[in-house]
Amino acid sequence: MELILQQQLPHQQKAIDAIVDVFKGAYIKNPLQFYTNPIFSLNDACIENNIKSIQKELPAEYCSSIPLSDCDYLNLDIKMETGTGKTYVYTKAMFELHKNYGFNKFIIAVPSLAIKAGAEQFLNEPYARRHFKDSCGYGAEIETLVLEAPKNKKKGRSYFPSVVSEFVKGSCQNRNKIYVLLVNMQLLTNGKMLSRDDYDYDVEGFYRPFDAIASTKPIVMIDEPHRFSRNQKAFKVILEEIKPQ
C-alpha cells in the first residue's frame, strides 16, 4: 500500500503561500560562500510591507507589532491544528523557498525523539519524495541529515559530527539539492557534541559544530514551537548559537 498526498489543500496552501510571499520583491543577496544560504535584510521595506499585507487578512490577535529593525532574525509563526498537515506544510515551504529564492540550508528542530522519527520517516518516504518532486515541478530533492547522540565514546581521535559536516559542505551550486539538518531539542541543550571545539579536523575552517552550522546562515523550522518557549534553554541556543536568518 502506498499513500497518495493531495496537492494544494486550501488550508495548507494558504500557509505555504504566506511564507513564500513574505520575500516577494525583496532583495536577496547571492550566497557569500558556496556553503551559505542567500542573505536578506530585515531592513528591507518589501519584507515589512509584505508582512503587513498578509496580516491584514488575519485576526488582529494573531498579528505581531514588533518592528523588524528591533530583531536579529525574522520570526514567522504558522498556526495549525494537530492533524492538519504541519509536516507537509513546512516541507513544501522549504521546496518553495528554494525554488523561488535559492535557500537550500534548513534546520528542523523538534521537541521529542518521537516527532523526530516521524519527520525523518516522512522526509525519506519514496511516495513523499516523488510527490514533492512532481508537485514543485523542478526536480529538486531533500537530503535529510539526522543528528543523533553519539552511541559511545571512542578513545583516541575525536571526529567532527559527520552529518554536520555534510550539512555545512552542501553546495548552493547543486541546484537540485536542499540540505535539511533534523535535530531534537535535547541534542541542542545536552552534552558537548555541538559546543566543543577540540575535534581533530575542521569543516570550512570551523572546529566547533555550532559555529559551522551558524556559518551557513540557516533557516530554522521549529515544530511545535509552544514547546520551545522563549525563556527556555533550547530556544536561546537556537538564537545565540545557530543564529538563524
C-alpha positions in Angstrom: 0.0 0.0 0.0 1.2 3.5 -0.8 -0.2 6.8 0.4 -1.1 9.5 -2.1 -0.6 13.0 -0.9 -3.1 15.6 -2.1 -1.9 18.8 -3.6 -2.9 22.3 -2.8 -5.4 21.7 0.0 -6.6 25.3 0.8 -5.7 25.4 4.5 -2.1 24.1 3.7 -1.5 26.1 0.6 -2.6 29.3 2.3 0.2 28.8 4.9 2.8 27.9 2.3 1.9 31.0 0.2 2.1 33.3 3.2 5.6 32.2 4.0 6.8 32.5 0.3 5.1 35.9 -0.2 7.0 37.4 2.7 10.0 37.7 0.4 8.2 38.7 -2.8 10.2 41.6 -4.4 12.8 41.7 -1.6 16.5 42.0 -2.4 18.0 38.6 -1.8 21.8 38.7 -1.9 23.7 35.8 -3.5 25.5 33.4 -1.1 28.8 34.7 0.3 30.3 31.2 0.2 29.3 28.1 -1.6 28.0 26.6 1.7 25.8 29.5 2.8 22.2 30.5 2.2 21.4 33.7 0.2 21.0 36.7 2.5 18.1 39.0 3.1 18.0 42.2 5.2 15.5 42.8 8.0 15.6 46.5 6.9 14.1 45.6 3.5 10.9 47.6 3.2 9.5 45.0 0.9 9.6 42.3 3.6 7.9 44.6 6.1 5.2 45.7 3.6 4.6 42.1 2.6 4.1 41.0 6.2 1.6 43.9 6.8 -0.3 42.9 3.7 -0.5 39.3 4.8 -1.6 40.3 8.3 -4.5 42.3 7.0 -6.2 39.0 6.2 -5.7 37.7 9.8 -7.4 38.4 13.1 -5.8 41.2 15.0 -4.7 38.9 17.9 -2.5 36.9 15.5 -0.5 39.9 14.3 2.8 41.0 15.9 3.6 44.7 16.1 7.3 44.2 16.8 9.4 46.3 14.3 11.7 44.1 12.2 14.5 46.6 12.9 14.4 45.6 16.6 15.0 41.9 15.8 18.1 39.9 15.0 16.1 37.4 12.9 12.8 37.1 11.0 10.2 35.3 13.0 7.2 33.8 11.1 4.5 31.9 13.0 2.2 29.5 11.2 -0.7 28.3 13.5 -2.2 24.9 12.5 -4.3 22.4 14.5 -2.9 18.9 15.2 -3.6 16.5 12.3 -3.9 19.2 9.6 -0.6 18.6 7.9 2.1 20.7 9.6 4.9 18.5 8.5 3.7 18.6 4.9 3.4 22.4 5.1 7.0 23.1 6.4 8.3 20.5 3.9 6.6 22.1 0.9 7.6 25.6 2.2 11.3 24.5 2.1 10.8 23.5 -1.6 9.1 26.7 -2.5 11.7 28.9 -0.7 14.4 27.0 -2.5 12.6 27.2 -5.9 11.8 30.9 -5.6 14.8 32.4 -3.7 17.5 29.8 -3.6 17.5 29.0 0.1 18.9 25.5 0.5 20.1 25.2 4.1 17.3 24.4 6.6 17.3 23.1 10.2 14.2 21.4 11.6 14.1 21.5 15.4 11.6 19.2 17.1 10.8 18.7 20.8 11.0 15.0 21.1 12.5 11.8 19.6 9.1 10.5 18.6 8.4 13.6 16.4 11.9 13.5 15.1 11.4 9.8 14.0 8.1 10.8 12.3 9.7 13.7 10.5 12.6 11.6 9.3 10.3 8.9 8.0 8.1 11.4 6.1 11.0 13.2 4.5 12.5 9.9 3.4 9.4 8.1 2.2 9.6 7.4 -1.5 6.0 8.5 -2.1 6.6 11.8 -0.4 9.8 12.4 -2.3 8.0 11.7 -5.6 5.1 13.9 -4.6 7.3 17.0 -3.9 9.4 16.4 -6.9 6.3 16.3 -9.1 4.2 19.0 -7.4 7.1 21.6 -7.2 7.9 20.8 -10.8 11.7 21.3 -10.9 13.3 18.1 -9.8 14.8 19.1 -6.5 15.2 16.7 -3.6 15.8 17.0 0.1 18.9 15.4 1.6 17.9 14.6 5.2 20.7 14.7 7.7 19.7 13.4 11.1 21.7 14.4 14.1 22.0 11.6 16.7 23.6 11.4 20.1 27.0 9.6 19.9 26.5 5.9 20.8 29.7 5.5 22.7 32.9 7.4 23.3 35.9 6.2 21.4 39.4 6.7 22.7 41.9 8.4 20.6 40.8 10.6 17.7 37.8 12.9 18.1 35.7 13.1 15.0 33.6 16.1 13.9 29.9 15.0 13.7 29.6 13.7 10.2 26.1 14.9 9.5 27.0 18.5 10.5 30.0 18.2 8.1 27.7 17.0 5.3 25.2 19.8 6.0 27.8 22.5 6.0 29.6 21.3 2.9 26.4 21.0 0.9 26.9 23.4 -2.0 24.5 26.0 -3.3 25.9 25.2 -6.8 24.0 21.9 -6.7 20.7 23.4 -7.8 18.7 20.3 -7.2 19.6 19.7 -3.5 18.0 21.0 -0.4 20.0 20.3 2.8 18.0 19.6 5.9 19.5 19.0 9.3 17.0 17.4 11.7 17.7 17.8 15.4 15.7 17.2 18.6 15.7 19.6 21.5 17.8 17.5 23.8 20.8 17.5 21.4 20.7 21.3 21.4 21.0 21.6 25.1 22.6 18.4 26.5 26.2 17.2 26.0 29.0 19.0 24.3 28.8 17.4 20.8 27.9 20.7 19.2 29.7 23.1 21.5 33.2 21.6 21.9 36.0 22.9 19.7 38.7 20.3 20.1 37.9 18.0 17.2 40.8 16.6 15.2 39.8 18.3 12.0 37.8 21.4 10.9 34.9 21.9 8.5 35.4 25.0 6.3 37.7 26.4 9.0 35.4 25.8 11.9 36.3 23.3 14.7 33.2 24.0 16.7 30.0 22.4 15.2 27.7 25.3 16.3 29.9 27.8 14.6 30.0 25.7 11.4 26.2 25.4 11.4 25.8 29.2 12.0 28.1 30.0 9.1 25.5 28.6 6.7 23.0 31.4 7.5 20.3 28.8 8.0 16.6 29.0 8.1 15.2 27.1 11.1 11.8 25.4 11.2 10.6 24.8 14.8 8.0 22.1 15.0 5.5 22.7 17.9 7.1 26.0 18.9 5.0 26.3 22.0 7.3 23.6 23.4 10.3 25.9 22.7 9.3 28.8 25.0 11.4 31.9 24.7 12.8 31.6 28.2 13.8 28.0 27.6 17.4 26.9 27.0 16.7 25.3 23.6 15.2 28.4 22.1 18.1 30.5 23.4 20.6 28.0 21.9 18.9 28.4 18.5 19.1 32.2 18.7 22.6 32.5 20.2 24.4 29.5 18.7 22.7 28.7 15.4 21.9 32.4 14.6 19.2 31.7 12.1 18.2 34.2 9.5 
